[in-house]
Amino acid sequence: QTVVTQEPSFSVSPGGTVTLTCALSSGSVSTRHYPSWFRQTPGQPPRTVIYSTNTRSSGVPDRFSGSILGNKAALTITGAQADDESEYYCVLYMDMDSGSWLFGGGTKLTVL
Amino acid sequence: QVQLQESGPGLLKPSETLSLTCSVSGYSISNGFYWAWIRQPPGKGLQWIGSMYYNGRTSYNPSLRSRVTISVDRTKNQLSLKLSSVTVADTAVYFCARVAASASTSWGQGTLVTVAS
């Protein structure tokens, strides 16, 4: 059974840079998985941050960027702000013909 | 701008069938995109339940496939989810979403479904 793995938690100082990653238990993540990243705060629905590997969703600040680093998808926040504290989820398309998705377990990002 | 709103019973008993509706406004389901159901148990992460392509083709999470049906009412522009034989493990917030590989995902607000005897 294929699993998508994210760091359970991460901490960054205000103004610092942090990179969250998204890995597949079998094989490498590539652009063909069209990685998306969502952020979610308690009691709220997820919001799209990045889609199709590196495209920022409307209204997302340019301090957020997406990429493929080695064999993983990555979300980098440059110049982190307190407001960036959130749970971040990645999701990968596992089969474009069927549209099947596989979520990572999420990363709790703390800014302090 | 597309808007999605989930609705349905908030409390079920074990073995009952969960039935939810996602009302879509600002975009016709028949015009494109995948339309998905995702759930989130309390305090846990997101789980993809299944998707329907705009042409009606469906795909389901293998772990739920035997119990899930996703359908669409094009006259009402609504997406539906049925999950049979629910247990307490199906307690979650259920989200509907408009999805595409090369577009931003749009989410509904979610609706909490609790399964308890």
Interface residues (C-beta under 8 A of the other chain):
Chain A: Y34 S36 F38 P45 P46 R47 T48 Y51 S52 T55 S57 S58 Y89 V91 Y93 D95 M96 S98 G99 S100 W101 L102 F103 G104 G105 G106
Chain B: Y34 A36 I38 G45 L46 Q47 W48 S51 Y53 R57 S59 N61 F95 V99 A101 S102 A103 S104 T105 S106 W107 G108 Q109 G110
